[in-house]
Amino acid sequence: HHKDGSIADVDTVIYLRQSQDRTGEELGISRQREDTRKLAKLRGWAVVAEHVDNDVSASGKRRRPGFEAALQAIQSGQARCLVAWDMTRLTRNARDRLRLLEAGKQHNITVAFVRGTDLDLGTPAARLTADILGSVAQHEIEQKSDRQRRAALQAAEQGRRIGGRRPFGYEADGMTIRESEARAIRKAYDDVLAGVPLGRIAAGWNALGLTTPQTKRDGSPSPWTAQSVRPVLLNPRYAGLRSHVTEAIREAMDPRKARLKGIVGAAAWEGLVSEETWRAAVELITDPSRANPARSARGLLTGVALCGVCEATVHRGAAPARRGREGHTTYRCRAAYGHVGRASEPVDLYVMDLVIDRLSRPDAALLLADESKPDTAALRREARALRVRLDGLATLLAEEVLTELGVRRESRKLRDRLARVEAEMANAGRLEILGPLVRADDVQAAVLSLDTDRLRTVVNVLMVVKVMPAGRGARIFRPETIEISWKL
């Protein structure tokens, strides 16, 4: 011991931590290291180990390898002293604080702080002091968390952005459009509405030399995949909408749906597509039938036409060659093998002729300007008003204008109406794909130039196709065995 009673030449472990390191340069850690080593040298303690948690919070939500190693050094007898910059660097949650106090009591260790004093955790008074300091640190982080949540909600209500990773299609400020990426995003929404798979969209972005804003762990560019394109196109920001995901929403549903549920209103930045186009794309992307597309998805009517017996969808497959006849492709009911089995080529040709004929008629423009076509501007206004009314229900409950039962009833009514409005907007977006075809100088050439994915979507928008059994021994195609119900 020194003359002043302090411990000399004792094995010591240093613990360093900072919550955020935006640059990756560990500058805060370097300053802590300099100060804690100076303190250990002043005390005459021998530093045997140094453990670091960089860019890790002490709130207890994430495991801290550095803290665990420092605690293990104490419990194993490797060190008798622990040096940290202050208590907030060491622990800010009750679980880790209790473990530290138990280790200090059992092994009679001393904790020293650059911003603070030495605490001999072998004594009840020091443990009480450490517990109080730790509680204060935990209180500070909880208050900070409350302030951050309130600020995030306020920013969302005002449509503002509060930082984060650069969004694809925008500059680092999240407001300025990066046109080279924005063009790719706009085209991607058009492609989704035309039935193009997400994997093909990802391949197109990669071919343009576009990469995700988030790099790989080694810092190299990260290419696009169907899995990374999906959340981009589902993001409300591209429709100029602001979303705020609360903890309650996050815990109540699939994270992929939480951002859609959390829409609170218009954003401060400019969207890249209209809200109706975005909602139409969301409806298609989140359609469960897209999760496991049929292997024979190249067929025009695969997943679109219905079996005339049970109304399950049909899929295209290959029929084997027999009796000197070449093999050919057929449409069969997905639910039962014996319901429908029809050669696909004559069915496809018949449906294509109907599509071309319908879009070539003099009244085809009514498909785009029909009186029943919704006023999308009015729908947007109504959706905004409904969201405001939903937000106001909590105030009505607090002011006892409505009872809890009344709030639930009114909320259900408003949400049902909002769902119908959003569905109408999605339908308006899907109808937009017919515009280029109807306005084309040569409708037949325009239709025939489309790939199968886009043609399938056009068919799905225009009609419901039911493929009836051809009958035993039938060798001639009969149009009456294909039942068409026009949607528009």
N, C-alpha and C positions, 0 to 999 in steps of 0.2 A: 504493500500500500504506500501511496504518497503520504507526505506529512499532513496534507489536508484531508486524508481519509479516503481519497479516490483510489480506484483499482489501477494497478500498473501491470504492463506486460501480460495482458489477458487476451486470449484469442477472441477476435471480434469479427462479426459478419456485417457487411454493409448492404442495405436494401435501398434501391433506387426505383422510382416509378413516376410516370407522367401519363395522364389520361389520353391526350391527343398529341400526335406528332404528324402534322399535315405535310411537312417537307421530307420526313424520313431521315433527317440529319441528326436526331437525338441531341439537339442543342440543350433542351431542358435537362436531360439526363446528364450531360457533360457538366453543367453548372452544379447539379446536386452532387455529382461525384467529387468535384473539386472541394466543395464545402464539407462533405461528410469525411473525406480523407484528412482534411485539415483538422477537423474536430477530433478524430481518432488519434492523430499524431499529437495534438495538444494534450490529450488524456494519457498518452503513453501506451496506447493499446496496439496490439499487433493484429493487423487485418489479415485474416486467413481466407476469406472468400467475399465475393461481391455478386449479388444477384439483382437482375434488372427485369422490370416489366415495362416495356416501352409501348405507348399507345394502347394502354389497358386501364379501364376504369376499376376503382376499388369498391364499387357499389355492391358487388357480390353476384352480379348476373353472369360474369365470365370467370373461368378459372384463371388464377394468376400463377404461372409456373415459377416465377421468381420468388413470390411470397412463400409458396409451398417449399421451395428449396431452402429459403432462409429459416423457416420454421423447423424443417427437418434437421438443419445444422444445429439448432438449439436443442431439440429433443434427443439428438444422438450424442450430445456432449461435445461436439466439434467447436462450439463457440459459447462463451459465457456472457458476451455483450452483443447488442444489436444497435447499429447506428442508422438513423434515417433523417431525412431533412426536417419533417414534422409529422405529427400524427395523421394528418390528412393524406400524406403520401403512403403511410403504412397500412391503415385500414379505415374503411368508412362503412362497414356493415357489422351487425351484431354477431353474426356467426364467426367471422374471422377474428373479431375482437375477443370473443370468449376463448377461442383456441389459443390466442397469444397470451391471455392472462393465465390460463391453466398451465401453459408451458412455462411461463415466468414463475409461477408459484411452485411448480414441481422441481424446476432446475435452478431456481434462485438467480435468475438472470437480471442484467441491467439493460435498460433501453435508454439511449441518449438521442436527443434531437438537436439539430442545428438551430432550429427555431423553437426553443423550449428548454427543458431542463432534463437532468438524468433522473430516471425512475428505477428504483430497486424493486422489481416485481415480486421479490420474496417477502415483502412487507405488505400488510393489509392497506395501509395508508396510500402507498404508491399504486397499488392495484385499483383502489378507489379513484385516485387521480387519473390514471390511465383510462379507466372506464368512463369517467366524465368527459375527458378530452375526446375519446372515441365517439361518445354519444353526440357531442357537439358537432363533430365532423360528419356524422351520419345525418344529423338534423340539417346541416348546411347543404348536403347533396340532395336531400329530399325537397328542401325549399327551392333549390336551383332547378330540380326536375319539374316542380309545379310551375315555376316561372316559365320554363322552356315550353311546357305543354300549353300554357295559356297563350304565350306568344305565337306558337305554331298555329293554334286555333284562330287567333285574331288575323294572322297573315293569310290563312286559308279563306276566311270570311271576306277579306278584302281582295282576294285573288292574287296576292303577292307570292313570290318565290322566296324561300328562306335558305337557299344554298343547297349543297349536295353535289354529286357527280354531274358532269356536263351531260345534258340530255341529247340524245342523237337527233340531229336536225337543227340544233341550236348551238350558239356559241357558249362559252363558259358562263356567261351571265344568265343563261337560261331564257333570255328575252329576244336576243338578236337571232334571226333565222339564218342558218348556214345553208344557202341555196343548193349547193351540190348534194347535200344529204336530204334536204326537203323535197327535191324532185323525186328522189328514190322512194321516199315515204308516200308521197301523193300517188305515185304509180302503184305502190304496193297495195294501197286501199282499193284502187280500181281493179287490180288483179284479184284481190280477195273476193270482191263482189262478182267477178267473172269466174270464180271457182278455181283459181290457180292455187295449188298447195303452198303452204308456208315454206316447205323445203326448197321449192323452186324459186320463191322470192329471195330466200337466203342466198342461194347460188347466184342469183342475179346481182345482189349487192356485193358479194365477194368478187364477181367478175368485173365490177366497176371499180374495184380497189377500195371499197368502203370497209371499215372495221368498226367493231363495237367501241364505245367510249372507254370501257373498262379493259385494260390490258391483262395479259396473263401474269402469273406470279413472277415470271422472270423478266417482265417488262416488255415482252414482245407483243405485237398486235394480235388481237383475238378475232378470228373470222366469225361470220354469222352462221347460225344454225336455225332450224325451225323452232327450237326451244327458246332461243334468244330473240328471234323476230316476234314471237307471239306476245310477250309482255309489252313490247314497243307499240304494236298496233292496238293493243287493248288500253293503252294509257290515255286517259281523258285529256291530257295536256294538248294532244294533237287536234282536238276539236275545240281548243280554247276554253277548256273547262278546268276548274281547280278542284282537286280531291284532297281530303284530309282523313286519314285512317286513324281513328282513335283505338285505344287498347280494347275497348268493348267490341268494336267491329272486328278487329284483328282476331280476337279470341272466339268470336261467334261463327266465323266462316272460313272457308278456304282462302288463303292469302291472295290467290289469283283473282278472286272476286271482290276482295276487300276494297281495292282501289275504285272499282265501279260503284260499290255501295256508298263510298265516302264522298261522292261528288257534292259540293256545297254551293257551286255557282260558277259564274264566269271568271276566267283568269285574266291577269293583267297583261299577259303576252298574247300575241296573235296566233291563232290556230293555223294548222296547215290544210285541214279539210273541214267541210261543214259538219255540224253536229249530226245531221241525218245520215250523212255518208259514214261517219264514225260509228254510229249506233247500228247501222246495217251491217258493217263489217264485224262489230262485236257479236251481233246475233249469229252470224255465220261461223266465226272462229270458236265461239263457245258452244256451238251445236254439238251434242254428244256423239252424233253420227260421224263427225269428222275425226274423232279420237282414234278409231280403228277403221280406216278406209279399206274398202274391198281391194283385193289384189288385182281384180279385173276392172279397175276404175277407169280404164281407157274407153270402155263402152259408153256410148252417148247417154244411154238411159240407166246406167248403173247407179243405184241409189236414188234415182229420180222416178222412174216408172214403178207402178204397183202391180202386184199379182192380181189378176181378175178373180181369183178364188178366195184368197184370204187377205188381200191388200197389204201384204208384206212387200218390201221393195224387191226388185229383181236385180240380178247381177249377171255379167257376161262370162261365159266359160267356153272351152273348146269341146266340140263334139267329135268323137273319133271317126276316122274313115271306115267305111264298111260297104260290102257288096259292090266294090268297084267305084264307089263315090268318094270324092275327096272330103277331108274333114272340114268343118266349118264352125263358126262361133254361134252360140245360142244364148238366149236370155232365159234364165231359170229363176223360179221363186227362191228367195233366200231361206224361207221358213220350211218348205217341204219340197222334196225333189220332184214329186209326181204332179204338182199342181199345174205348172206351166213349163213348156219347153218349146221355144220358138227360135227359128233362125234369126239372128240379129240383123243381118244386112237389110232385108226388105223392110223390117220394122223401122230401122234408122232412116232409110230413104223416105219412107212414108211420113215420118214425123218431121224430117227436114223440109219436105215439100210443104207441109202445113205451116211451118214457121215462116218460110219464105213467102208463101201466099198471104199469110195474115199481115206481115210487115210491109207487103207491097200494095195493099189495098188503099184506096183513096182516103178511107177514114182511119188509117193507121196513126195519124197524128193525135187522134183522140186518146191513144194510149199514154200520151205524154201530157196532154192538156185537158184531161177529162174533168168534169165538174167535181167528181168525187176525189180527185187528187188533193191531198191535204195542203193547206197553207203552212209551209214549214216555218215561216217567220212567226206566225201566230202560235204554232205548236211550241216553238222555243220560248215565247213569252209565257205561255200557259205553264210549261214545265218549270220555268223560273219562279212563277207565282206559287205553284204548288210546293216547291222546295222551301220558299219563305214561310208559307203557312205551316208546314211541318216543323220548321225550326221554332215557330212561335207557340207551339202547343205546350212546351215546357213552361213558358211564362204564364200561360193561361192556367196551368195546374198550380203553379206557385202562388198565383193571385187568387186561387180558389174560384176562378170563373168556370172551370170545368173540373169534374171529379176524375179520379184515375180511370174509372170505367169509361167515362166520356172521352177522355184523351185517347184511350186505346181504340174506341169505336171510330172517332174522327180520324185518327192516324191511319187506320185500316182503309177507310174510305178514300183518303187523300192518296195513299200509296197505290191503291188499285187504279185510281184515275191517272196517276203519274206513270204507272206501268203501261196503261193503254196509250197515253200520249207518246211515250218513248217507242212503243211498238209501231205507231203510225209513222213516226219519224224514220224508223228503220225501213219500213215499207217504201217510203218516198225515196230513200237512198237506193234501194234495190232497183226501183223503176228507172233510175238514171242510166242504167246500162243499155236500155233499149233506144235511147236518144240517137247515138251515132248510126244505128242500123236504120231507123225510120227515116232519118234525114239524108241517108246516103243516096247518091245519084243512081247507083246500081245496087239495089237491096240484095239481090241474089249473090253478087260477087262479094258484098260486104259480109254476108252470113257465111258463105263458104270459106272466107279467109280466116275465120275464127278457129282457134284450136279447140280440142274436145272439151277442155275444162270450161271455156267461156260458152261454148254452145250448150253445155249441160245446164249452166245457170240461166241462159235465155229460155230454154225449154221449161225450166222449173218456174220461172217468173210468169210465163204465158199460159201454161196449161197443166192439168193433171192427166197423166197417161196411165191407163190401165191395160195391161197385156192379157187378153183372154186366151184360154186354150184354143188351139187351132182345130181340134177334133181329130179323131183317129184317121190315119191314112191321108190327111190333107196334104196336097202337094202344091197348091196354088195359093198365093197370098190373097187374103180377103180383107180389105180395109175395115169391114165391120167388126173384125175380131180385135181391133185396137180402139178402145173407148177413150175419147178425148173430151175433157171438161175444161172449157176456157175459163181462166181466172180473171182476165181483163176484157 
